[in-house]
């Protein structure tokens, strides 16, 4: 992936500030920290690029078995401990308390030249703070979305982080303004998400209700009802509920069975990589989150929704969220390319359905969104995080 000339110059400025503060590091010992499988995949790519740039480099990791299989020394395995849900997190607290102590001891004993933390701010901000306490520079990759829900946390971020590499083009100015030199690397999903052709779309309507149980409970059945109404107008439409996790597939099948929803040739649950279906689909209805950016990268017209579950969530959305849009594609574009709805009242599903009806047929509305999706994909291009990290650490320009 390659960025624009202006973006490349901004990235160079960030590298210069980082290197003036810490010198051209040329690190010999680096700690990578990631807390879940998605972060570990990025860490593996970084490890490969760093090893290629400096064959003798010593890499250690707070990660998982996949990193260890790449020859990286494993300080602690947290990937296999990754959990979701408050009860599961509370059950793991003793492990994480012990983990922090182990990391502090390891940092104090080994004194790596650099720590690179990847996503997962809950764990990685603690790791970053402990490293900076010992005078070890910290580079953060895939940044916490403090601009959306926690701008007051920027002071803590600046104190702990020496530099940052972002995957979203609007983030660097935000983190720069907080005093953290930040470069844009491009979005890694572009590497595995070729744009679908607008001329080869099947009459598929992709339903993506989310992966967490609470999200599925709020979105699944109303999304199916929206699909049924669309099918009344366009009977050729076939619905596909796309899920990459077999456990989520089983949960959705059970939920539909309990609700009396029949799965047949007009509606199926697909255990697959969502991109495999999205690249062929004509339209999608997507819960806000990474899935909306993924859908945009596949050049699939869609509508984004998030159903607020209670009064507390409604208050939170109105008072604590500091962004003009909830959909990733719209944040990247800086305007509404994709219709989005963040709502509490069930009546809003009718409006959601109306917008989808406008997007199914060929015409101005559909073409206008396709043009916007092309622009978003272009804005998400960059040099790649692994390449950018090597430039920062070894002055390879």
N, C-alpha and C positions, 0 to 999 in steps of 0.2 A: 504494500500500500504506500502511496506517496501523497504528501500534503502539498498545499499551495506554497508559492514562494514567500508570501507574507507570513504564513503559519510557520514555515521553516525558520524564518528570521526570529519570530517570537520564541520558538523553541531554543534557538541559539542564545537568546538573551537569558532565558531561564537557566540554561547550562552554565553560562558565564558567571551568573550570580552565585550559583551553587558551587562552582569550582573556585571562585575567588574566596569564598568563605572557608572552604575545606581543602583547597588545593586540588590539583589533578590527582585524584585518589589512587588510581591504579591498584585497587584493593587486592590483597592476596587471600584474605579470609572474609567470607560473606555469610551472613545468616539470612535465610529466606523464611518468612512467617506467613502462613495461610491457615485458616481455620476450618475450611470445608472443601468438598471435592471440586467445586467450580474454581476456587482460588488455587487449588493444587495444580489444575491443568495449566493455568497461567504461569505458575511457578516452574513447572517442568520446561515450558518454552524459554523462560528467562534463564534457567540453569543451562540449557543447551547452548544458548547464545553466549552466555558468559564463559562457558568452558571452551567454546570455539574461539573466542577472542583471547582468552588467557588459559591455555591448556593446563597450567600448573595451579590454577586457582582452587582454594579449598572452600567447598560449599557445605553448609550445614542447614538444617531446616526444622522448623516447627511445622509439621505437615502430616504426611501419611505414607503408606507403603509404596505408592506409585513413585513418589520422589525418591524413596530409599532404593527402589529398583533401578533408578537412574544413576546410582552411585553416590547420592547425596547422603551425608551423615545425618541421621534422624535424632534430633535432640529430644523430641516428644511427638508422639502420634496423637494429634487432635482431630484429624479428619474422620477417623473411625468413631470418634466420640461425638461428632456433630449431631445436634438434636434440634428439634423445633417444638415450640409450645412451652408455656410457663412451667408446668409441672415437671416436664422432662429436664428443663434447664436447672430448676431447683435441685433435682435429684443429682445433677452432675457437679454442683457447686464444690463439694470437697475435692473432687479431681482437679478443678480449675484453680482452687487455692493452692494445692500442692504444685500445680504446673507453674504458677507465677514464681513460687520459691525456687523451683528447679531452673527456670529461665534466668532469674536474677543470678543464681550461683554460676550458671554456665557463662553468662555475659561477663561476670566479674573475673572468672578464671581464664576464659579464652580471649577476651577483648578483640572481637572481630573488627576489621577495618570499616565495615558498613553493615547496616541492617536494612533489608528491603521487606516491607510489610505489604500484603496484598489483600485488599478488600477487608471484610470482617472487622469493623472498628471496635466491636465489643471486646475482642481479645487483643487486637493489634495496637490499639491506642495504649494499652497497658504495657505491651512489649516496647513500643516506641518510647514511652516515658522512661522506662527502666534503662533503655539504651542511652538516651540523651543524658540521663543522670550521671552516666559513666563517661560522657563526652564522646559517644559513638554516633556518627552521623546516621540519619534515618531517611530513607527514600520511600515514599508511599505511592503505591500503584493501585489503581481503581479506587477512587476517592469516596469517602463517606458523603452521603447526600445531605450535608449540613445546610446547604443553601435552601433545601426544601423544608426541613423540619427542625433544624437546630442551629441557627446562625450564631447563637451565643456560645456554641462550642468551639468557634474558630480560634479563640484565644488559647484554649488548651491545645488545639491542633498546631498552632504556630510554635508554641513552646516545645512541642515534642518532635516536630517534623522539620527536616533540613531542606527537603525538596520534594516535588510531587510530579507524577506522570498521570495524566487524565485520559479517559477513553471517550469523553463527551466534549464537543468543541466549545460549549458555552462555559465550561467550568474554569479553565485557566484564569480568566480575568477576575473571577470571584475569589479564588484562592490567592492570586497575586495581591489583590486589594487587602487581604488579611496578612500579607507579609511573607507568603510562602512562594518561592519561585516554582512555577508550574508549567510543564510542557504538555502538548496534546499529541497522543500517539496514534489516534485512530481507534475505531471500535473493533475488538478482536473477533466479534461475530461475523464481520464481513469476510473473514478468511474462509469460513465454512458455509456462507449463505450466498450462493449465486443468485442474481436477480431473475425472477421468473419472467417469461415472455408474456406480454399482454395478449398475444394472438393464439396462445395454446392453453387457455384456461378451461377447465372442466366445470360443469355446473355444481360445484361443491361449495357449501357454506360451512366454514370452520368455526366451531364453538370452543372457546378457550376460557373456562370459568375460573382458572387459577389452580393452584396445586395444594394449598392448605385447606384443611377440612372446613374452616369457617368461611373461606372464600367460595368453596364449592356449594356449601349450604345456601349462601346468599345469591349466587349467580346462576347455578346450573339450571334449575327448573324454569325460571323466568326467561333465560336465554333460549331454551327449547321452545317455549311458547312463542317467543318472537320469531323463531325459525318457522314454526307451523303457520304463522300468519303470513310470512313471506312466501311460503310454499303455496298458499291459497292463490296468490297472484302469479307466481312462477312455479308451476307444478313440476318442472324439470329439475328443480333444486334438490340436492341431496345433502343431508347434514352429517358432519363428521366432528365428533368430540375428540380432539387430539391430546394425547398425554404420553410423555416419554417415560414415566415411571410406572412399572406394572402394578405396584401397590395402589397408586391413584386410579388406575384403570379398574381394579377390583372394587375399590370404594365407590366409584361412580356407577358401576354396574349394579351394586347393591342398592345405592340410593335411588336409581331409576326403577329398579324392581319394586322397592317399597312404595314408590309413588305411582306405580301402575303404568309406567312408560314402556312401550313395546319397542324393542330394537329390531329393525328389519332393513330392507334395501334402501329405505328413505332416510334412516337415521342409524348411525353406528358409532361405537366407541373404538377408537383406533389406538393401539399401543405402537407408537412410532415416534420418530423425531418430528416435531411439529413442522420443521422446514420442508420435510418430504411432502406434506399435504399442502402447506401454505403456498409453495411454489407452483402448485397446480390449481389452486382454488380461485374461484371468482370473487369471493367475498368472505369476510370474517367478522365475528363479534368477539372482542377480546377484553379481558379484565386488565386494568392498567398495571403497568410494571414492565419488566424486561420483554415480556411477550409482545407488547405493542411495538417496540423497536424491532424485534425479530420479524414481525409481520410487515413492517415498513420496508425492511431490507429485502424481503421476498417480493416486494412490489405488489402486494396484495391489498386492494382497497378494503377498508375496515372502519369500524366504529369502536371506540374505547369506552368502557364503563367501569364505575366502581360504586357498588351499593353500600351505603353507610348503614351499619347494623343497629345503632342505638344512639341515644342522646349524647353520650360521651364522645362517640366517633364524630358526630355532627359538629359538636363544639370544637373538637380537635381540628377538623378540616377547616373550620372557619377562622380559628384563632392561631393555630400553630403552624399551619402550612404556609410557606412564604414564596410560593411560585404562582405564576399566572395560569399554568396549565398542569393537568395531571398526566397527560399522555407524553411519553418520551419523544415521539416524532414531532409534536408541537413545540416542545422545549428546544429541540435541535433547530427547528425552522424559525422559531421566534414568532410564530403566528399559528392560527388554527388551520392545519392541513387536514387533520383527521377529526371528525366530529367526536366530542368527548362529553361524558356525563358523569358527574359525581353527585349523588342524590340519595335522599332518604325515602321519598314518597314512591310507592309502587306504580302510581299513575305515570311516572316518567318513562317506564318501559314502552309505553305507546309511542312516545316521541322517538325513542331509540329505534323502534321498528320502522317508523316513517322515514328516518334518515337512511336506513338500510335499503328500503324500497327504492330510494332515489339512486343508490349506488349500484344496484344489480344490473340494470340495462346499460348498454353503450349510450354515450351521450355526454353533454357538457359537464355534468356533475362528476361523473366517473373519470373523465379525462382530466379534469382539473385536479382531482386528488392524485392521479397517476403522475402528473407533472410534478406535484409537490413531493411525492415519494422519491422520484428521481433526484430531486434537489437534496433531500435528506440523506439519501445514500451517498451522494457526492460529498456532503459536509462531514460525513463520518469517516472519510478516508484519511489515513495518516501513515507515517513511516512504520508503525508497529512498535509495541511497547518494548519488546526485547531489543530491537535495533536502537531505539531511543535510549534505553538504559545503558547499552554499551557506549554510546556517544557521551553520555554524562560521566561515565566512570573511567573511560580510557581516552577521552578527548579524540575520538575517531570521527572526524568530520569529512 
